[in-house]
Amino acid sequence: MAATVLSDPLEILAEDFKEALLRHYSFGQRKAAVSIGKTNGDCPVLSVLLENGQRLHLTVTRAQS
């Protein structure tokens, strides 16, 4: 499988969080599915489906100061 080169810092951060979530849920034989999509504002959003049916949506954006 070829690796995809990401250049957008938000996409890189989203991919890092995806990998961390998958590692976290692999401990203790828990299960979760994680995917990355885009919002209307073109921000990465992580969609997490837990084994108990709960869904989490985490949007990666730049902080406004």
All heavy atoms as TSV, in Angstrom:
chain	resi	resn	atom	element	x	y	z
A	1	MET	N	N	0.846	-1.177	0.000
A	1	MET	CA	C	0.000	0.000	0.000
A	1	MET	C	C	0.890	1.239	0.000
A	1	MET	O	O	1.785	1.370	0.815
A	1	MET	CB	C	-0.896	-0.034	1.230
A	1	MET	CG	C	-1.863	1.117	1.287
A	1	MET	SD	S	-3.203	0.779	2.439
A	1	MET	CE	C	-2.696	1.757	3.814
A	2	ALA	N	N	0.658	2.155	-0.902
A	2	ALA	CA	C	1.470	3.365	-1.020
A	2	ALA	C	C	1.035	4.380	0.027
A	2	ALA	O	O	-0.148	4.558	0.302
A	2	ALA	CB	C	1.315	3.956	-2.413
A	3	ALA	N	N	2.006	5.068	0.599
A	3	ALA	CA	C	1.722	6.099	1.590
A	3	ALA	C	C	1.302	7.381	0.884
A	3	ALA	O	O	1.853	7.734	-0.144
A	3	ALA	CB	C	2.944	6.347	2.454
A	4	THR	N	N	0.332	8.068	1.456
A	4	THR	CA	C	-0.112	9.343	0.926
A	4	THR	C	C	0.664	10.443	1.626
A	4	THR	O	O	0.756	10.464	2.845
A	4	THR	CB	C	-1.627	9.545	1.185
A	4	THR	OG1	O	-2.328	8.469	0.588
A	4	THR	CG2	C	-2.105	10.859	0.627
A	5	VAL	N	N	1.232	11.357	0.847
A	5	VAL	CA	C	1.988	12.463	1.415
A	5	VAL	C	C	1.020	13.604	1.691
A	5	VAL	O	O	0.357	14.095	0.782
A	5	VAL	CB	C	3.115	12.917	0.462
A	5	VAL	CG1	C	3.851	14.112	1.038
A	5	VAL	CG2	C	4.054	11.772	0.171
A	6	LEU	N	N	0.940	14.002	2.947
A	6	LEU	CA	C	0.063	15.098	3.341
A	6	LEU	C	C	0.891	16.351	3.530
A	6	LEU	O	O	1.992	16.297	4.079
A	6	LEU	CB	C	-0.654	14.755	4.647
A	6	LEU	CG	C	-1.517	13.502	4.629
A	6	LEU	CD1	C	-2.038	13.199	6.026
A	6	LEU	CD2	C	-2.665	13.649	3.660
A	7	SER	N	N	0.375	17.497	3.099
A	7	SER	CA	C	1.112	18.746	3.248
A	7	SER	C	C	0.387	19.737	4.148
A	7	SER	O	O	1.018	20.589	4.763
A	7	SER	CB	C	1.366	19.383	1.887
A	7	SER	OG	O	0.145	19.642	1.235
A	8	ASP	N	N	-0.928	19.635	4.268
A	8	ASP	CA	C	-1.699	20.549	5.101
A	8	ASP	C	C	-1.529	20.151	6.568
A	8	ASP	O	O	-1.792	19.006	6.935
A	8	ASP	CB	C	-3.172	20.490	4.696
A	8	ASP	CG	C	-4.059	21.388	5.537
A	8	ASP	OD1	O	-3.536	22.305	6.205
A	8	ASP	OD2	O	-5.283	21.177	5.527
A	9	PRO	N	N	-1.081	21.081	7.425
A	9	PRO	CA	C	-0.882	20.751	8.838
A	9	PRO	C	C	-2.132	20.197	9.519
A	9	PRO	O	O	-2.037	19.328	10.384
A	9	PRO	CB	C	-0.462	22.077	9.471
A	9	PRO	CG	C	0.070	22.900	8.353
A	9	PRO	CD	C	-0.685	22.452	7.127
A	10	LEU	N	N	-3.318	20.670	9.137
A	10	LEU	CA	C	-4.554	20.157	9.739
A	10	LEU	C	C	-4.801	18.705	9.337
A	10	LEU	O	O	-5.239	17.893	10.152
A	10	LEU	CB	C	-5.757	21.028	9.350
A	10	LEU	CG	C	-5.761	22.454	9.887
A	10	LEU	CD1	C	-7.007	23.189	9.398
A	10	LEU	CD2	C	-5.677	22.480	11.394
A	11	GLU	N	N	-4.502	18.360	8.092
A	11	GLU	CA	C	-4.661	16.973	7.648
A	11	GLU	C	C	-3.662	16.056	8.341
A	11	GLU	O	O	-3.992	14.925	8.701
A	11	GLU	CB	C	-4.519	16.879	6.135
A	11	GLU	CG	C	-5.685	17.479	5.381
A	11	GLU	CD	C	-5.520	17.377	3.884
A	11	GLU	OE1	O	-4.521	16.817	3.404
A	11	GLU	OE2	O	-6.414	17.865	3.176
A	12	ILE	N	N	-2.439	16.558	8.534
A	12	ILE	CA	C	-1.420	15.772	9.235
A	12	ILE	C	C	-1.860	15.524	10.670
A	12	ILE	O	O	-1.777	14.397	11.178
A	12	ILE	CB	C	-0.056	16.489	9.184
A	12	ILE	CG1	C	0.460	16.526	7.743
A	12	ILE	CG2	C	0.953	15.813	10.112
A	12	ILE	CD1	C	1.639	17.444	7.531
A	13	LEU	N	N	-2.361	16.557	11.336
A	13	LEU	CA	C	-2.841	16.422	12.715
A	13	LEU	C	C	-4.014	15.452	12.792
A	13	LEU	O	O	-4.076	14.603	13.687
A	13	LEU	CB	C	-3.236	17.793	13.269
A	13	LEU	CG	C	-3.674	17.839	14.725
A	13	LEU	CD1	C	-2.534	17.402	15.629
A	13	LEU	CD2	C	-4.131	19.236	15.086
A	14	ALA	N	N	-4.942	15.548	11.846
A	14	ALA	CA	C	-6.087	14.635	11.830
A	14	ALA	C	C	-5.630	13.190	11.660
A	14	ALA	O	O	-6.126	12.284	12.340
A	14	ALA	CB	C	-7.062	15.023	10.713
A	15	GLU	N	N	-4.667	12.966	10.790
A	15	GLU	CA	C	-4.149	11.608	10.574
A	15	GLU	C	C	-3.450	11.092	11.832
A	15	GLU	O	O	-3.607	9.924	12.200
A	15	GLU	CB	C	-3.184	11.595	9.383
A	15	GLU	CG	C	-2.777	10.220	8.944
A	15	GLU	CD	C	-3.909	9.363	8.424
A	15	GLU	OE1	O	-4.814	9.880	7.745
A	15	GLU	OE2	O	-3.883	8.143	8.690
A	16	ASP	N	N	-2.711	11.959	12.516
A	16	ASP	CA	C	-2.062	11.570	13.771
A	16	ASP	C	C	-3.091	11.185	14.832
A	16	ASP	O	O	-2.922	10.199	15.551
A	16	ASP	CB	C	-1.163	12.693	14.289
A	16	ASP	CG	C	0.098	12.883	13.471
A	16	ASP	OD1	O	0.426	11.991	12.649
A	16	ASP	OD2	O	0.762	13.924	13.651
A	17	PHE	N	N	-4.161	11.975	14.938
A	17	PHE	CA	C	-5.217	11.654	15.902
A	17	PHE	C	C	-5.910	10.344	15.543
A	17	PHE	O	O	-6.243	9.546	16.416
A	17	PHE	CB	C	-6.250	12.782	15.986
A	17	PHE	CG	C	-5.949	13.777	17.054
A	17	PHE	CD1	C	-5.237	14.925	16.763
A	17	PHE	CD2	C	-6.368	13.569	18.356
A	17	PHE	CE1	C	-4.945	15.847	17.751
A	17	PHE	CE2	C	-6.083	14.487	19.356
A	17	PHE	CZ	C	-5.368	15.636	19.046
A	18	LYS	N	N	-6.134	10.120	14.259
A	18	LYS	CA	C	-6.750	8.870	13.821
A	18	LYS	C	C	-5.910	7.681	14.272
A	18	LYS	O	O	-6.432	6.720	14.844
A	18	LYS	CB	C	-6.900	8.856	12.301
A	18	LYS	CG	C	-7.423	7.552	11.748
A	18	LYS	CD	C	-7.452	7.573	10.230
A	18	LYS	CE	C	-7.763	6.199	9.681
A	18	LYS	NZ	N	-7.719	6.190	8.219
A	19	GLU	N	N	-4.605	7.740	14.020
A	19	GLU	CA	C	-3.716	6.647	14.415
A	19	GLU	C	C	-3.699	6.465	15.928
A	19	GLU	O	O	-3.703	5.342	16.427
A	19	GLU	CB	C	-2.303	6.896	13.881
A	19	GLU	CG	C	-2.213	6.838	12.368
A	19	GLU	CD	C	-2.666	5.503	11.795
A	19	GLU	OE1	O	-2.311	4.459	12.370
A	19	GLU	OE2	O	-3.377	5.518	10.784
A	20	ALA	N	N	-3.687	7.576	16.684
A	20	ALA	CA	C	-3.688	7.493	18.147
A	20	ALA	C	C	-4.987	6.873	18.659
A	20	ALA	O	O	-4.967	6.037	19.577
A	20	ALA	CB	C	-3.488	8.882	18.748
A	21	LEU	N	N	-6.112	7.250	18.075
A	21	LEU	CA	C	-7.391	6.665	18.485
A	21	LEU	C	C	-7.434	5.170	18.188
A	21	LEU	O	O	-7.896	4.378	19.012
A	21	LEU	CB	C	-8.555	7.368	17.779
A	21	LEU	CG	C	-8.917	8.746	18.302
A	21	LEU	CD1	C	-9.848	9.451	17.319
A	21	LEU	CD2	C	-9.559	8.645	19.668
A	22	LEU	N	N	-6.950	4.779	17.024
A	22	LEU	CA	C	-6.945	3.359	16.677
A	22	LEU	C	C	-6.036	2.568	17.615
A	22	LEU	O	O	-6.381	1.461	18.036
A	22	LEU	CB	C	-6.530	3.166	15.222
A	22	LEU	CG	C	-7.561	3.629	14.199
A	22	LEU	CD1	C	-6.980	3.557	12.793
A	22	LEU	CD2	C	-8.834	2.798	14.306
A	23	ARG	N	N	-4.885	3.134	17.978
A	23	ARG	CA	C	-3.995	2.458	18.935
A	23	ARG	C	C	-4.661	2.348	20.297
A	23	ARG	O	O	-4.610	1.315	20.955
A	23	ARG	CB	C	-2.668	3.212	19.065
A	23	ARG	CG	C	-1.656	2.847	18.015
A	23	ARG	CD	C	-0.266	3.352	18.359
A	23	ARG	NE	N	-0.230	4.771	18.694
A	23	ARG	CZ	C	-0.095	5.757	17.810
A	23	ARG	NH1	N	0.014	5.481	16.531
A	23	ARG	NH2	N	-0.055	7.002	18.203
A	24	HIS	N	N	-5.295	3.432	20.749
A	24	HIS	CA	C	-5.961	3.448	22.053
A	24	HIS	C	C	-7.037	2.361	22.128
A	24	HIS	O	O	-7.128	1.634	23.109
A	24	HIS	CB	C	-6.581	4.815	22.317
A	24	HIS	CG	C	-7.427	4.864	23.543
A	24	HIS	ND1	N	-6.882	4.906	24.805
A	24	HIS	CD2	C	-8.770	4.856	23.698
A	24	HIS	CE1	C	-7.868	4.933	25.696
A	24	HIS	NE2	N	-9.007	4.907	25.045
A	25	TYR	N	N	-7.844	2.267	21.088
A	25	TYR	CA	C	-8.948	1.303	21.119
A	25	TYR	C	C	-8.504	-0.112	20.830
A	25	TYR	O	O	-9.262	-1.051	21.038
A	25	TYR	CB	C	-10.076	1.747	20.189
A	25	TYR	CG	C	-10.924	2.800	20.846
A	25	TYR	CD1	C	-10.774	4.142	20.530
A	25	TYR	CD2	C	-11.827	2.461	21.837
A	25	TYR	CE1	C	-11.523	5.116	21.178
A	25	TYR	CE2	C	-12.580	3.426	22.478
A	25	TYR	CZ	C	-12.415	4.746	22.142
A	25	TYR	OH	O	-13.145	5.700	22.786
A	26	SER	N	N	-7.277	-0.302	20.379
A	26	SER	CA	C	-6.803	-1.663	20.162
A	26	SER	C	C	-6.374	-2.313	21.480
A	26	SER	O	O	-6.333	-3.528	21.591
A	26	SER	CB	C	-5.639	-1.687	19.175
A	26	SER	OG	O	-4.491	-1.096	19.734
A	27	PHE	N	N	-6.089	-1.499	22.509
A	27	PHE	CA	C	-5.763	-2.041	23.829
A	27	PHE	C	C	-7.034	-2.565	24.476
A	27	PHE	O	O	-8.092	-1.970	24.372
A	27	PHE	CB	C	-5.142	-0.978	24.744
A	27	PHE	CG	C	-3.800	-0.502	24.285
A	27	PHE	CD1	C	-3.573	0.830	24.040
A	27	PHE	CD2	C	-2.764	-1.397	24.095
A	27	PHE	CE1	C	-2.338	1.272	23.619
A	27	PHE	CE2	C	-1.520	-0.972	23.674
A	27	PHE	CZ	C	-1.307	0.370	23.432
A	28	GLY	N	N	-6.947	-3.684	25.150
A	28	GLY	CA	C	-8.102	-4.225	25.856
A	28	GLY	C	C	-9.152	-4.820	24.953
A	28	GLY	O	O	-10.289	-5.005	25.352
A	29	GLN	N	N	-8.800	-5.053	23.705
A	29	GLN	CA	C	-9.709	-5.693	22.739
A	29	GLN	C	C	-10.986	-4.881	22.489
A	29	GLN	O	O	-12.007	-5.434	22.112
A	29	GLN	CB	C	-10.061	-7.110	23.194
A	29	GLN	CG	C	-8.862	-8.011	23.425
A	29	GLN	CD	C	-7.982	-8.137	22.183
A	29	GLN	OE1	O	-8.475	-8.317	21.096
A	29	GLN	NE2	N	-6.685	-8.005	22.367
A	30	ARG	N	N	-10.930	-3.585	22.715
A	30	ARG	CA	C	-12.072	-2.741	22.361
A	30	ARG	C	C	-12.014	-2.452	20.869
A	30	ARG	O	O	-10.958	-2.534	20.258
A	30	ARG	CB	C	-12.037	-1.438	23.154
A	30	ARG	CG	C	-12.238	-1.671	24.639
A	30	ARG	CD	C	-12.142	-0.401	25.390
A	30	ARG	NE	N	-10.748	0.055	25.349
A	30	ARG	CZ	C	-10.328	1.164	25.929
A	30	ARG	NH1	N	-11.156	1.940	26.559
A	30	ARG	NH2	N	-9.055	1.516	25.851
A	31	LYS	N	N	-13.138	-2.106	20.298
A	31	LYS	CA	C	-13.171	-1.862	18.854
A	31	LYS	C	C	-13.716	-0.467	18.563
A	31	LYS	O	O	-14.599	0.021	19.248
A	31	LYS	CB	C	-14.049	-2.898	18.167
A	31	LYS	CG	C	-13.474	-4.303	18.207
A	31	LYS	CD	C	-14.358	-5.244	17.422
A	31	LYS	CE	C	-13.756	-6.607	17.302
A	31	LYS	NZ	N	-13.663	-7.363	18.520
A	32	ALA	N	N	-13.167	0.132	17.529
A	32	ALA	CA	C	-13.643	1.420	17.040
A	32	ALA	C	C	-13.256	1.536	15.577
A	32	ALA	O	O	-12.258	0.978	15.145
A	32	ALA	CB	C	-13.038	2.575	17.830
A	33	ALA	N	N	-14.071	2.244	14.839
A	33	ALA	CA	C	-13.774	2.556	13.441
A	33	ALA	C	C	-13.572	4.064	13.356
A	33	ALA	O	O	-14.345	4.830	13.923
A	33	ALA	CB	C	-14.911	2.119	12.535
A	34	VAL	N	N	-12.524	4.491	12.663
A	34	VAL	CA	C	-12.211	5.913	12.549
A	34	VAL	C	C	-12.018	6.249	11.082
A	34	VAL	O	O	-11.306	5.556	10.363
A	34	VAL	CB	C	-10.932	6.273	13.334
A	34	VAL	CG1	C	-10.665	7.768	13.251
A	34	VAL	CG2	C	-11.013	5.821	14.785
A	35	SER	N	N	-12.669	7.320	10.643
A	35	SER	CA	C	-12.469	7.789	9.275
A	35	SER	C	C	-12.256	9.297	9.305
A	35	SER	O	O	-12.627	9.971	10.261
A	35	SER	CB	C	-13.665	7.433	8.387
A	35	SER	OG	O	-14.819	8.095	8.840
A	36	ILE	N	N	-11.647	9.799	8.246
A	36	ILE	CA	C	-11.412	11.242	8.123
A	36	ILE	C	C	-12.159	11.754	6.908
A	36	ILE	O	O	-12.060	11.197	5.824
A	36	ILE	CB	C	-9.905	11.554	7.982
A	36	ILE	CG1	C	-9.140	11.076	9.216
A	36	ILE	CG2	C	-9.695	13.055	7.763
A	36	ILE	CD1	C	-7.630	11.261	9.112
A	37	GLY	N	N	-12.923	12.811	7.118
A	37	GLY	CA	C	-13.649	13.465	6.035
A	37	GLY	C	C	-13.348	14.952	6.056
A	37	GLY	O	O	-12.397	15.400	6.690
A	38	LYS	N	N	-14.158	15.713	5.376
A	38	LYS	CA	C	-13.990	17.171	5.330
A	38	LYS	C	C	-15.310	17.837	5.675
A	38	LYS	O	O	-16.382	17.343	5.333
A	38	LYS	CB	C	-13.578	17.631	3.924
A	38	LYS	CG	C	-12.209	17.205	3.494
A	38	LYS	CD	C	-11.175	18.109	4.100
A	38	LYS	CE	C	-9.814	17.783	3.511
A	38	LYS	NZ	N	-8.842	18.774	3.830
A	39	THR	N	N	-15.242	18.985	6.351
A	39	THR	CA	C	-16.431	19.792	6.623
A	39	THR	C	C	-16.678	20.705	5.433
A	39	THR	O	O	-15.879	20.755	4.497
A	39	THR	CB	C	-16.230	20.655	7.883
A	39	THR	OG1	O	-15.176	21.581	7.634
A	39	THR	CG2	C	-15.916	19.817	9.109
A	40	ASN	N	N	-17.768	21.467	5.492
A	40	ASN	CA	C	-18.040	22.441	4.434
A	40	ASN	C	C	-16.951	23.501	4.370
A	40	ASN	O	O	-16.685	24.048	3.308
A	40	ASN	CB	C	-19.396	23.113	4.658
A	40	ASN	CG	C	-20.540	22.158	4.410
A	40	ASN	OD1	O	-20.375	21.126	3.772
A	40	ASN	ND2	N	-21.703	22.495	4.937
A	41	GLY	N	N	-16.298	23.770	5.505
A	41	GLY	CA	C	-15.219	24.745	5.545
A	41	GLY	C	C	-13.878	24.137	5.181
A	41	GLY	O	O	-12.846	24.749	5.400
A	42	ASP	N	N	-13.891	22.912	4.654
A	42	ASP	CA	C	-12.689	22.203	4.212
A	42	ASP	C	C	-11.747	21.846	5.366
A	42	ASP	O	O	-10.558	21.709	5.183
A	42	ASP	CB	C	-11.946	22.991	3.140
A	42	ASP	CG	C	-11.138	22.079	2.228
A	42	ASP	OD1	O	-11.580	20.937	2.008
A	42	ASP	OD2	O	-10.075	22.500	1.760
A	43	CYS	N	N	-12.307	21.714	6.577
A	43	CYS	CA	C	-11.520	21.282	7.731
A	43	CYS	C	C	-11.672	19.772	7.888
A	43	CYS	O	O	-12.753	19.233	7.683
A	43	CYS	CB	C	-12.014	21.965	9.003
A	43	CYS	SG	S	-11.748	23.734	9.023
A	44	PRO	N	N	-10.597	19.095	8.276
A	44	PRO	CA	C	-10.709	17.654	8.511
A	44	PRO	C	C	-11.645	17.370	9.692
A	44	PRO	O	O	-11.645	18.089	10.686
A	44	PRO	CB	C	-9.286	17.221	8.848
A	44	PRO	CG	C	-8.399	18.303	8.363
A	44	PRO	CD	C	-9.213	19.559	8.444
A	45	VAL	N	N	-12.453	16.329	9.557
A	45	VAL	CA	C	-13.310	15.883	10.651
A	45	VAL	C	C	-13.090	14.385	10.830
A	45	VAL	O	O	-13.081	13.637	9.860
A	45	VAL	CB	C	-14.796	16.223	10.408
A	45	VAL	CG1	C	-15.344	15.559	9.176
A	45	VAL	CG2	C	-15.643	15.884	11.612
A	46	LEU	N	N	-12.834	13.973	12.070
A	46	LEU	CA	C	-12.673	12.562	12.379
A	46	LEU	C	C	-14.019	12.033	12.844
A	46	LEU	O	O	-14.627	12.595	13.759
A	46	LEU	CB	C	-11.639	12.359	13.494
A	46	LEU	CG	C	-10.201	12.570	13.078
A	46	LEU	CD1	C	-9.748	13.938	13.498
A	46	LEU	CD2	C	-9.342	11.504	13.661
A	47	SER	N	N	-14.489	10.983	12.222
A	47	SER	CA	C	-15.725	10.325	12.628
A	47	SER	C	C	-15.338	9.012	13.293
A	47	SER	O	O	-14.642	8.194	12.693
A	47	SER	CB	C	-16.621	10.064	11.419
A	47	SER	OG	O	-16.995	11.289	10.835
A	48	VAL	N	N	-15.774	8.852	14.540
A	48	VAL	CA	C	-15.420	7.675	15.323
A	48	VAL	C	C	-16.700	6.926	15.653
A	48	VAL	O	O	-17.650	7.501	16.178
A	48	VAL	CB	C	-14.697	8.068	16.628
A	48	VAL	CG1	C	-14.276	6.833	17.404
A	48	VAL	CG2	C	-13.507	8.970	16.340
A	49	LEU	N	N	-16.728	5.637	15.326
A	49	LEU	CA	C	-17.852	4.775	15.670
A	49	LEU	C	C	-17.335	3.767	16.690
A	49	LEU	O	O	-16.444	2.971	16.396
A	49	LEU	CB	C	-18.395	4.043	14.441
A	49	LEU	CG	C	-19.492	3.012	14.695
A	49	LEU	CD1	C	-20.710	3.659	15.332
A	49	LEU	CD2	C	-19.859	2.307	13.413
A	50	LEU	N	N	-17.876	3.829	17.908
A	50	LEU	CA	C	-17.462	2.925	18.972
A	50	LEU	C	C	-18.276	1.645	18.921
A	50	LEU	O	O	-19.368	1.608	18.341
A	50	LEU	CB	C	-17.634	3.607	20.333
A	50	LEU	CG	C	-16.874	4.923	20.505
A	50	LEU	CD1	C	-17.217	5.558	21.843
A	50	LEU	CD2	C	-15.382	4.701	20.383
A	51	GLU	N	N	-17.767	0.595	19.560
A	51	GLU	CA	C	-18.422	-0.712	19.495
A	51	GLU	C	C	-19.807	-0.707	20.126
A	51	GLU	O	O	-20.639	-1.534	19.788
A	51	GLU	CB	C	-17.546	-1.791	20.121
A	51	GLU	CG	C	-17.300	-1.629	21.599
A	51	GLU	CD	C	-16.353	-2.687	22.135
A	51	GLU	OE1	O	-16.191	-3.730	21.496
A	51	GLU	OE2	O	-15.767	-2.457	23.197
A	52	ASN	N	N	-20.092	0.244	21.023
A	52	ASN	CA	C	-21.418	0.308	21.638
A	52	ASN	C	C	-22.403	1.145	20.816
A	52	ASN	O	O	-23.514	1.408	21.252
A	52	ASN	CB	C	-21.317	0.845	23.068
A	52	ASN	CG	C	-20.852	2.283	23.129
A	52	ASN	OD1	O	-20.584	2.907	22.104
A	52	ASN	ND2	N	-20.731	2.803	24.324
A	53	GLY	N	N	-21.972	1.577	19.637
A	53	GLY	CA	C	-22.848	2.321	18.734
A	53	GLY	C	C	-22.742	3.833	18.847
A	53	GLY	O	O	-23.336	4.548	18.047
A	54	GLN	N	N	-22.025	4.323	19.859
A	54	GLN	CA	C	-21.862	5.771	19.987
A	54	GLN	C	C	-21.013	6.302	18.853
A	54	GLN	O	O	-20.097	5.641	18.375
A	54	GLN	CB	C	-21.197	6.131	21.310
A	54	GLN	CG	C	-22.054	5.942	22.504
A	54	GLN	CD	C	-21.340	6.394	23.770
A	54	GLN	OE1	O	-20.130	6.254	23.889
A	54	GLN	NE2	N	-22.092	6.935	24.703
A	55	ARG	N	N	-21.330	7.519	18.428
A	55	ARG	CA	C	-20.564	8.183	17.374
A	55	ARG	C	C	-19.986	9.476	17.925
A	55	ARG	O	O	-20.655	10.204	18.635
A	55	ARG	CB	C	-21.449	8.520	16.179
A	55	ARG	CG	C	-21.952	7.318	15.448
A	55	ARG	CD	C	-22.830	7.741	14.267
A	55	ARG	NE	N	-23.356	6.589	13.583
A	55	ARG	CZ	C	-22.728	5.952	12.608
A	55	ARG	NH1	N	-21.569	6.385	12.188
A	55	ARG	NH2	N	-23.274	4.907	12.038
A	56	LEU	N	N	-18.742	9.738	17.566
A	56	LEU	CA	C	-18.069	10.980	17.923
A	56	LEU	C	C	-17.599	11.640	16.637
A	56	LEU	O	O	-17.145	10.968	15.720
A	56	LEU	CB	C	-16.851	10.706	18.811
A	56	LEU	CG	C	-17.072	9.908	20.082
A	56	LEU	CD1	C	-15.731	9.548	20.698
A	56	LEU	CD2	C	-17.903	10.697	21.058
A	57	HIS	N	N	-17.714	12.958	16.591
A	57	HIS	CA	C	-17.214	13.706	15.440
A	57	HIS	C	C	-16.298	14.798	15.971
A	57	HIS	O	O	-16.723	15.643	16.750
A	57	HIS	CB	C	-18.360	14.300	14.623
A	57	HIS	CG	C	-19.291	13.266	14.087
A	57	HIS	ND1	N	-18.946	12.440	13.036
A	57	HIS	CD2	C	-20.531	12.898	14.462
A	57	HIS	CE1	C	-19.942	11.618	12.791
A	57	HIS	NE2	N	-20.906	11.870	13.645
A	58	LEU	N	N	-15.050	14.746	15.575
A	58	LEU	CA	C	-14.042	15.699	16.033
A	58	LEU	C	C	-13.556	16.513	14.849
A	58	LEU	O	O	-13.030	15.962	13.882
A	58	LEU	CB	C	-12.859	14.956	16.666
A	58	LEU	CG	C	-13.230	13.928	17.742
A	58	LEU	CD1	C	-12.050	13.038	18.047
A	58	LEU	CD2	C	-13.714	14.637	18.983
A	59	THR	N	N	-13.735	17.827	14.914
A	59	THR	CA	C	-13.313	18.709	13.829
A	59	THR	C	C	-11.969	19.331	14.174
A	59	THR	O	O	-11.777	19.826	15.283
A	59	THR	CB	C	-14.346	19.817	13.596
A	59	THR	OG1	O	-15.627	19.221	13.348
A	59	THR	CG2	C	-13.969	20.692	12.425
A	60	VAL	N	N	-11.048	19.300	13.228
A	60	VAL	CA	C	-9.708	19.863	13.411
A	60	VAL	C	C	-9.683	21.233	12.738
A	60	VAL	O	O	-9.827	21.343	11.526
A	60	VAL	CB	C	-8.624	18.951	12.814
A	60	VAL	CG1	C	-7.242	19.541	13.048
A	60	VAL	CG2	C	-8.733	17.542	13.378
A	61	THR	N	N	-9.559	22.292	13.554
A	61	THR	CA	C	-9.516	23.653	13.024
A	61	THR	C	C	-8.394	24.434	13.694
A	61	THR	O	O	-7.869	24.025	14.718
A	61	THR	CB	C	-10.840	24.410	13.268
A	61	THR	OG1	O	-11.051	24.524	14.675
A	61	THR	CG2	C	-12.010	23.717	12.624
A	62	ARG	N	N	-8.076	25.565	13.116
A	62	ARG	CA	C	-7.103	26.464	13.742
A	62	ARG	C	C	-7.833	27.297	14.791
A	62	ARG	O	O	-8.965	27.728	14.570
A	62	ARG	CB	C	-6.490	27.381	12.694
A	62	ARG	CG	C	-5.522	26.665	11.812
A	62	ARG	CD	C	-4.825	27.618	10.833
A	62	ARG	NE	N	-3.827	26.915	10.082
A	62	ARG	CZ	C	-4.073	26.149	9.041
A	62	ARG	NH1	N	-5.316	25.996	8.606
A	62	ARG	NH2	N	-3.096	25.537	8.398
A	63	ALA	N	N	-7.182	27.518	15.919
A	63	ALA	CA	C	-7.780	28.315	16.990
A	63	ALA	C	C	-7.850	29.779	16.570
A	63	ALA	O	O	-6.938	30.303	15.938
A	63	ALA	CB	C	-6.968	28.175	18.268
A	64	GLN	N	N	-8.934	30.407	16.939
A	64	GLN	CA	C	-9.089	31.844	16.684
A	64	GLN	C	C	-8.630	32.584	17.911
A	64	GLN	O	O	-9.046	32.294	19.017
A	64	GLN	CB	C	-10.565	32.181	16.408
A	64	GLN	CG	C	-11.153	31.446	15.219
A	64	GLN	CD	C	-10.513	31.858	13.924
A	64	GLN	OE1	O	-10.203	33.018	13.717
A	64	GLN	NE2	N	-10.310	30.892	13.040
A	65	SER	N	N	-7.756	33.561	17.731
A	65	SER	CA	C	-7.259	34.300	18.904
A	65	SER	C	C	-7.843	35.687	18.969
A	65	SER	O	O	-8.467	36.169	18.109
A	65	SER	CB	C	-5.747	34.380	18.883
A	65	SER	OG	O	-5.278	34.866	17.663
